[in-house]
Amino acid sequence: MKTMAKLPFLLSMAIAATALSPAHADTDYPKKPIQIIVPFSAGGATDMLARTIGQKLTERWGQTVIVENRPGAGGNIGAAAGARAAPDGYTLTLTAAGISAVNPHVYKDLPYDSITSFAPVTQLVAAPLLLAVHPSVDIDTPQKWLEEVRANPEKYTVANGGVGTAQHLGAEYLDMEAKMKSLHVPYSGSAPATSDVLGGQTNAILDNMVTLVPHIESGKLKPLAVTSTERAENLPDVPTFSESGLPGFQTGTWYGVVAPAGTPPEIVKKLQVEIADILKAPELRQSLIKQGLVPVGNTPEEFAEHIRSEREKMGKIVKAANIQMN
């Protein structure tokens, strides 16, 4: 009888505990400002994306979204801070291919794990790369580029924004898949790399479209191919490598939003649905496409799988190219 008398009390305690557990998050989220950590300097593509998404969330939810730049160590400083944050949905991190897929293979003793330390929210955009050459280079098609580099190993120089960057790994991957060997010339960023190819010091460059399109439009560079499986909407006349002798070839960088591991699934899903809807807005979509970015907005599960597959793929490239940062 005593046990029966205790049942209502035990049941009420169980209900209360369930209501307070992380799995049953407060449906009033968000009730205070949200912070987005950007692990790179202000003014870049990641910073622009974070501020754009943050402003739209502020407008929709009536809560301020604050962007905090924490650059350094290839994005590792900001990513580590994001991983250590409370898993309550009020601190998000803007991640990139380098942070989630490349850094685990080129840095020792990372203070975070790109898979287990985070709860993926959604991939914001994909950013295919573009191979362009100086006008003095007598190559006008991707097929001829592949033929010439195969016939003349390391004769042709390809500039990139630095060792271990998505641009560098993309060029290494192109060499691997095409069974050729160009000479990779790393710089301390896209700006000096672009400057040297414009000056003719290097033959070619593989970089983000937003960096190269203005120079293509001015005639200072010749575009050869993009690294997506489909042609870019902002460069419809430029072929893909996939249609130029390397079926299925695809590489590039990407950006997305993650939360600390343990963030309630309800909050993660609410963020994903809202951000995906923001990315569908025609004005924002066209703005992103003009910059060579492809809006995505996939589910947390799809983004998690993307991170896993990209991390595995980049690991193979890093190993084959023998790339080490420390």
N, C-alpha and C positions, 0 to 999 in steps of 0.2 A: 504493500500500500504506500509506503514511504517513497518507493521508486516512482510509482504512478503519480504521486503528488508533485514530484520534482520535474516531471516531463514538461509541463507548460513553461517552467522557468528555464529549463535547458533549451527548449525550442526557441524561446525569445532571445537567449544569449547567442544561439547559433545564427539566428537571423541578423542580429546586430553585428556579429563578427563578419558575416558575409557582406553586409552593406558597407563595412569599413575596409574590406580587403581591396587590394589593387585591381583585382579582376573585375570589380564592380565600381568603376570610376564615377566620379561626380558628373552627372549629365549636364551640369551647368558650365562645364569647361568651354572656353577659358574665363576665369574670374579675375585674372590679373595680367599684367604685361608678359609677353612672350619674348624670349631672347633667341636670336639665331646667330650662332657662332660661324664666322667665315674664316677658315684657316689660311687665308691669303690676304694680300694687301688690298686696300681700297682702290677702286677704279677698274678692276679686272672683270672678267666675265662672271666669275662666281659672286663677286660683290654686287654686280648689277642684277643678277638673278635673285639674290637674297633680298635686296632692297625692293625690287619689283614685287615679288611674292609677299614680302612683309607688308608693303603698303596696301596691297589688295586685301590681305587678311585683316588689317587694321580697319579698313573701310567696311568690311563685311561683319566683323565681330565686335567692333567698338572698343577693342582692347589694343593698346599700343604694342607693336612688334618692333623690338630694338635689334639692330644689326651691330654686332661687335666683331671687328677684325682682329684675329690673333694669328698673324703670319709667322713663318719660321719652320726650318727643318722639313721642307717639302710638304708642309701642311700638318705635320705630326703634332706640333704644339697645340694647335686649335682642336684637332681631332681628339687628343688626349683629354683636353678640358671638357669637351662635349661628352666623352665617355664617362667622366667622373661625375657629371651633373646628376641631380636628383631625377629619378625616372617618373616625373609627374606631368610631362608634356609642356613644361614652361621653359625648357632649354632644348633647342634643336641645333643640329649641325649641318651645314651645307658641305656635302662630301663630293668627291670627284674621283675619276678613274685612278688618278695617281695615288690618292689616299687609300682607297678601298681595294684596289687590285694590284698596284705596282709596289707601293712602299713595303708591304709585308715580305717581299722578295729581295729588296735591295737595302733595307735597313735592319740592323741587328737590334734585338732587345727593344722592340717597339713598346711604348707604354699603353697600348690598346691592341685589341684584335678586331680587325675590320668586319668580322662576321659575328663573333660572340659578344662584343662590347656594345653593339648597337641594335636597335629595332628599326629596320628599314621602313620608311614612310612611303616615298614614291620617287621615281626617277623623273627629274624635271625635263631634261633635254638630252638628246644625243648630239654630238658635235663631230661629224665626219671631217676628215682632213683633206687637204687639197695639195696635189703636187704641181708646182709651177716652176718654170725655168726662165733664165735670163734670155732676152730676145736674140742674143748672139749664138745661143745653142741651136744647132741645126736639127732640132727634133720637134715635131709638131703633133705627134700622136703618142698615146701610151704604149701602143704596140712597138713603135720604133724605140721608145725609151727602154723597154724591156730587152729588145734585141741588141741595142748598142751597149747596154750595161753588161749583158751576158757575154758579149764578144770582147769587151774591154774592161775586165775587172778592176775596180778602184780608180778608173780614169775619171769617172764623173763624181763630183762632190755634191753632197746633199746636206744643207744646213738645217740645224734644229735648235730648239730653245734650251737644250741642256741634257746632260746624261741622265737617263732614267725617266725623262718626260714622256708623255704619250706620243709626242711627235717623234722622238728618237726611237721609241719602241715600235711605232708604226712603220718607220723606215726600215728597221731591222726585220720586222715581220714581212714586209714587202719583199725584201731580199731573200728571206727564207722560203717564202711561198713561190717566188719566181725563179728560185735556184740561180741567183746572181749575187754580185757583191759590189755595191757602191761604196764610196768613201764618206763616212759620216763625220760631219764637222759640228761639234757641240758649241753653243754659245751660252752666255749667261742670261738667256731670255729670248723671246721672239723678236724684240725690237732690233738688237744688234745682228741677229741672224738674217732678218729681212733686209737690213741695211747693206750687208755684204753681198747678198744675192742681187740686190738692185744695182750695186756697183760692179758686178761681174766678178767679184773675188771667189764666189762659189757658183757652180752651174745651176743648182736647183735648191728648192726648199719644200719641205713637207710640213704644213702648219694648218692652223684653224682658218676657215674661210673668212671670218671677220677680219683677220689680219691681212689677208692677201687680196681680197676682192677689190679694194680701192686701187691697188697697183695694177690689177688686171684691167680694170675699167679705163685706166689712164694709158694702157699700152706698155707699161714698164715691165710687165711680166707676162709670160704665156702660160695659160692653164693647160695641163695635160690630162689629169684624171682626178676624180674624187674617190675616197675610200669607202663609201657606202655601197650597199648592194643596189640601190636605186639612185638615179640622177637627182642632184640637188635642185630644189624648186627655184632657188635664186640663180642657178647656173645650168639651165636646162640643156644647153648645147655642149656641155662638158661631159664626156663619157665617164663611166665607172671602170675600175680595173676588172670588176667582175664580168663586164661585157667585152673586155679587151684582152682576153687570153688567160684570165685567172678566175674561173667561175666560182662564185660564192665568196670571193675575197671581201673582207670587211674589217675595218679597224677604225680607231678614232678615240676621242675622249667622250666623257659624259659627266653630268652633274645631277645630284639628287639630294634629298633631305632624309636625315636619319635622326632618331631620338635615342636616348640612352637605353640599354637593354633593361627590360623589366617595366617599361612604360606600358600602362594598361592598353590592351588591344582596342578598346572603344575610343580612346583618345587618338591612337595611331590611325584608326580608320576614319575618324572625323576629320583629321588633318589631311589625309589622302584624298578624301572625297572633295573637300573644299579646294585644295590646291589643283587637283585635276580639272575641276570646273573653271578655275581661274585660267588655266592654260588653254582652255577651249575658246576663250574670248577672241573674236576675230581680230581685233586691233593688236592685242598682245601676240597672238599667233603669227600674224604677218610681220610684226616687228622682229620676232625671234628668227623667222625663216629668212628674212632679209640679212640677218647677221650670220647665216649659215648654221643655225641651230634648229633641230627638229623637236618640237614639243612631244612629250611622252605622257606623263601622268598615270603610270601603271599602278597596279595594286601592290600592297606591301609584300605579298607572297611572290609576285612576279619580279619585283625589284630585288628581293632577297636572292632569288635564283639567278638573276642577272649578275649580282655581285659575286656569287660563288663561281659562275662560269667564267666571268672576266678575270677573276683572281687566278683561276687555274690556267687560263690561256696566257696571261701575262707572265706567269711563273715559267712557262715553257720558253717564252721569248727571252726572258732575263737570263735563264740558264744557258740557252744556246748562244747568246751574245756575250756571256760572261760579264754581266754588268754588276758592279758593286759600289755602294755609296760609303759604307764604313765597315 
